[in-house]
Amino acid sequence: MKEWLRVMDPSFKVGFFGSKKKKKELQDEHFTAYYELIKDRFEAEIRLYLLQRIKKRASA
């Protein structure tokens, strides 16, 4: 997460030549990785919650 925040900072620099394109590519890459991490975590939390609810209803 720290790396993603660092890359998204407007003052972040990649290099001198083609830096806008490189910066955009790097930001997209980090965003995709962070999005996948959050998505996986969210799906795991939802599965766990639903599993607990199903078990609770089955035992009641």
Buried (B, 14 or more C-beta within 10 A) or exposed (E): EEEBEEBEEEEEEBEEEEEEEEBEEBBEEBEEEBEEEEEEEEEEEEEEEEEEEEEEEEEE
